[in-house]
Amino acid sequence: MAKPNDICEVTCVDEEKVARLHVSIDNRRVERMAVMFKGLADKNRMKILLALAAEEELCVCDASNLLDASIASTSHHLRYLRKLGLVKYRKEGKLVYYSLDDSHVEDIVTLASHHQQEVSVRETEEQAVEADGQ
């Protein structure tokens, strides 16, 4: 069986670097970031965020229609995103409109989308190289 080549073959710890990181990385912040990304790890919530990045604002009915989901289910996703600090809302008459909380959220969504496009291109290129080699 072949050994994996993506791990160190010997153990060599840079103790100064690790000590600096222990001081600079706040575990509470890491936990909150992990919860935020867990919230993003749902295709419906990600679709809502992509739509809000594209259109700036959607009412709950529009988001529900986009997801092809019930208003109750869509509202649940939107409330969860709001709890995470990713979206905000405003009420206008009988309608509720959601938007991204700030430009940082838009940056996260845009970067994730661009990165996924790059990964897809790279995978396609790797598959083409493999097909040519066979």
HELIX and SHEET records of a PDB file:
HELIX    1   1 GLU A   15  SER A   24  1                                  10    
HELIX    2   2 ASN A   27  LEU A   40  1                                  14    
HELIX    3   3 LYS A   43  GLU A   55  1                                  13    
HELIX    4   4 VAL A   60  LEU A   67  1                                   8    
HELIX    5   5 ILE A   71  LYS A   83  1                                  13    
HELIX    6   6 SER A  103  GLY A  133  1                                  31    
SHEET    1   A 3 LEU A  58  CYS A  59  0                                        
SHEET    2   A 3 LEU A  95  LEU A 100 -1                                        
SHEET    3   A 3 VAL A  87  GLU A  92 -1                                        
END                                                                             
